[in-house]
Amino acid sequence: MRAGALIISHGSPQPEWVAAVEEAAGEVRIKEEMPVAVSFLGNVEGASIQDGIDALEAEGVTDILAVMLFVSEGSTHIDEIHYALGAKPEPDKETDLEPFRIRARVHVGRAMGDDEDVARMVWDKIAPASKNPEREMVLLIGHGSVHDGFRERWEDGARKLAKRVGEVSGLACDFALLNPDGLKQTARRWIEDGYTVLAAPIFLSTGYFLQTVIPRKLQGLSYEYTGQALLPHPLLPVWIERQIEGLLDGLGGKRD
């Protein structure tokens, strides 16, 4: 057996976002012990998931440890990638993604979810906006989903992450999703209770949602907002490495 890690993310036409993922992967120490490939679902030429699979198999990898660099298990992309990797016989939602060509065995990890390191990343990004902690609350803002099953996964994960962020920050913490849209209603409720809302997006990359959608939906309300995505952050390589180690433990800890 020879293990190799395949880091899978959504991808973006923004080169700085792709660079942030690649930089984090480059700081993963375990790459000195096994092959590591960075791949994207779309928008990155030459770094598709199939490209990553091919690169690992070309190095003799028999067991691919797939690290899912997505914030929530409620992502429809996680569902279709699981299917295309052969980790499930059918997707829960119809997809155009075709099964990948794979000879190696594939072992798929979980999304970032409510991991303690993720909670710390969220708080580190919004903490600069904190001025009066005794009357502040952190409002996590996630993409969400309108699809049955996926929506419930989003809500469950965001609820658990909110609890974690509350423990890390020492502040009250809640969540709201953009799909279905409950952001303004949730923020207004906390403001009416006398809290200053610290709006904390749980998105890996900056862009349209952070720069346009969230401010537009909160228009007319008083809140604090840094507009920062989770990337870049020094804890991301730590999270990636722990994911790889966890998958490796399931194989008995063997690298070669």
C-alpha positions in Angstrom: 0.0 0.0 0.0 1.2 3.5 -0.8 -1.0 6.4 0.4 -1.3 9.8 -1.1 -3.4 12.9 -0.2 -5.8 14.6 -2.6 -6.9 18.0 -1.4 -10.2 18.9 -3.1 -11.7 22.4 -3.1 -14.3 24.2 -5.2 -12.0 26.4 -7.2 -12.3 30.0 -8.3 -11.4 32.3 -11.3 -9.6 34.5 -8.7 -5.9 33.5 -8.8 -5.3 34.8 -5.3 -7.9 32.4 -3.9 -6.3 29.5 -5.7 -2.9 30.6 -4.5 -4.2 30.7 -0.9 -5.3 27.0 -1.1 -2.0 26.0 -2.8 0.0 27.9 -0.2 -1.8 26.2 2.7 -1.3 22.8 1.1 2.4 23.6 0.6 2.7 24.1 4.4 1.4 20.7 5.2 4.3 18.8 6.7 3.1 15.4 5.8 3.9 16.1 2.1 7.5 15.1 3.1 6.2 11.6 3.8 3.6 11.0 1.0 2.6 12.5 -2.3 0.1 15.4 -2.0 -2.0 16.9 -4.9 -4.2 20.0 -4.8 -7.2 19.8 -7.0 -10.3 21.9 -7.8 -13.9 21.1 -8.9 -13.7 23.8 -11.5 -12.2 27.1 -12.8 -8.6 26.0 -12.5 -7.0 24.8 -15.6 -4.6 21.8 -15.2 -5.6 21.2 -11.5 -8.9 19.4 -11.9 -9.8 16.5 -9.6 -9.0 14.1 -12.4 -5.6 15.7 -12.8 -4.9 15.2 -9.1 -6.0 11.6 -9.3 -3.8 11.0 -12.3 -0.8 12.7 -10.7 -1.1 10.6 -7.5 -1.5 7.3 -9.4 1.5 8.2 -11.6 3.5 8.1 -8.3 2.3 4.7 -7.5 -0.4 5.7 -5.0 -2.8 2.8 -4.2 -4.9 4.6 -1.6 -6.0 8.1 -2.1 -6.9 10.1 1.0 -9.4 12.7 -0.2 -9.5 15.9 2.0 -12.7 17.8 1.4 -11.9 21.5 1.7 -15.5 22.7 1.9 -17.1 24.4 4.8 -20.2 22.3 5.2 -21.5 18.8 4.7 -24.6 20.4 3.2 -22.7 21.4 0.1 -24.2 19.7 -3.0 -20.7 19.7 -4.4 -19.6 17.3 -1.6 -22.4 15.0 -2.7 -21.5 14.9 -6.3 -17.8 14.6 -5.6 -18.5 11.6 -3.3 -20.4 10.0 -6.2 -17.8 10.8 -8.8 -15.1 9.3 -6.5 -17.0 6.1 -6.2 -17.7 6.7 -2.4 -21.5 6.3 -3.0 -23.4 4.5 -5.7 -25.7 7.5 -6.6 -25.7 11.2 -5.7 -28.5 12.6 -3.5 -29.0 15.3 -6.1 -28.7 14.9 -9.8 -25.3 16.0 -11.2 -23.5 16.5 -14.5 -20.3 15.3 -12.9 -19.1 12.1 -14.4 -17.4 9.4 -12.4 -13.6 9.8 -12.3 -11.1 7.3 -13.8 -9.6 5.8 -10.6 -7.5 2.7 -10.1 -6.6 3.4 -6.5 -8.8 2.9 -3.5 -10.4 6.2 -2.3 -11.0 7.2 1.3 -13.0 10.4 1.7 -12.8 12.8 4.7 -15.4 15.2 6.0 -16.0 18.9 5.4 -14.6 21.5 7.7 -17.8 21.6 9.7 -17.6 22.4 13.4 -13.9 21.6 13.9 -12.3 23.5 16.7 -9.6 24.9 14.4 -12.4 26.2 12.1 -14.1 27.9 15.0 -10.8 29.6 15.8 -10.4 30.7 12.2 -13.9 32.2 12.2 -13.2 34.1 15.4 -9.8 35.3 14.3 -11.3 36.8 11.2 -14.1 38.8 13.0 -12.3 39.6 16.3 -10.8 42.9 15.0 -14.3 44.2 14.8 -15.0 43.6 18.5 -15.1 46.7 20.6 -17.5 46.0 23.5 -17.6 42.2 24.1 -20.1 42.4 26.9 -22.8 43.5 24.4 -21.7 41.8 21.3 -22.7 38.5 19.5 -21.2 36.7 16.6 -23.5 35.9 13.8 -22.2 33.2 11.5 -23.4 33.6 7.9 -23.3 30.5 5.6 -24.4 29.9 2.0 -27.0 27.3 2.9 -29.1 25.3 0.5 -32.7 25.3 -0.7 -32.6 21.5 -1.4 -34.2 19.1 1.1 -31.6 17.1 3.0 -28.8 19.5 2.1 -30.5 22.4 4.0 -30.8 20.3 7.1 -27.1 19.4 6.9 -26.2 23.1 6.6 -28.3 24.0 9.6 -27.0 21.2 11.7 -23.3 22.0 10.9 -23.8 25.8 11.4 -25.5 25.3 14.7 -22.7 23.1 16.0 -20.1 25.6 14.7 -21.9 28.5 16.3 -21.6 26.6 19.7 -17.9 26.1 19.1 -17.3 29.8 18.1 -19.2 30.8 21.2 -16.8 28.7 23.3 -13.7 30.2 21.6 -14.8 33.8 21.7 -16.7 33.9 25.0 -19.6 35.7 23.1 -23.1 34.8 22.3 -23.2 33.1 18.9 -25.9 32.3 16.4 -26.1 31.5 12.7 -28.1 32.5 9.6 -28.1 31.1 6.1 -28.5 32.9 2.8 -30.4 30.0 1.3 -33.1 30.0 2.5 -32.7 33.6 3.5 -32.9 34.3 7.2 -30.0 36.7 7.6 -31.7 40.1 8.2 -34.4 38.6 10.4 -31.9 36.9 12.6 -29.6 39.9 12.8 -32.6 42.3 13.6 -33.7 40.0 16.5 -30.3 40.2 18.2 -30.1 44.0 17.6 -33.5 44.5 19.1 -32.3 42.6 22.2 -29.5 45.2 22.6 -26.6 43.3 21.0 -24.1 44.6 18.5 -23.9 42.0 15.7 -20.5 40.9 14.5 -21.3 39.5 11.1 -18.9 36.5 10.4 -19.1 34.8 7.0 -18.2 31.2 6.8 -16.9 31.2 3.3 -13.4 30.1 2.2 -12.9 32.8 -0.3 -13.8 36.5 -0.6 -15.8 37.7 -3.6 -19.4 38.4 -4.6 -21.1 37.0 -1.6 -18.9 38.7 1.0 -18.5 42.0 -0.9 -22.0 42.4 -2.3 -24.6 39.9 -1.1 -24.1 40.1 2.7 -23.9 43.9 2.9 -26.9 44.2 0.7 -29.0 41.8 2.8 -28.0 43.7 6.0 -28.6 47.1 4.6 -30.4 49.4 7.0 -29.1 47.6 10.1 -26.2 48.5 12.4 -23.6 45.8 12.5 -19.8 45.2 12.5 -18.2 43.5 9.6 -14.6 42.9 8.4 -15.6 41.2 5.2 -12.9 38.6 5.5 -13.1 35.0 4.3 -11.6 32.1 6.2 -8.6 32.0 3.8 -5.8 32.7 4.2 -5.2 31.4 7.8 -2.3 29.6 9.4 -4.6 27.0 11.0 -5.8 25.7 7.6 -2.6 23.6 7.0 -3.1 22.2 10.5 -6.6 21.2 9.8 -5.6 19.6 6.5 -2.9 17.6 8.1 -5.2 16.3 10.9 -7.6 15.2 8.2 -4.9 13.3 6.4 -3.7 11.7 9.7 -7.3 10.7 10.6 -7.8 9.0 7.2 -4.4 7.4 7.5 -5.3 6.0 10.9 -8.2 4.3 9.3 -5.7 2.4 7.1 -3.6 1.4 10.1 -1.3 4.3 9.9 0.6 3.0 6.9 2.1 5.4 4.3 4.0 3.0 2.2 
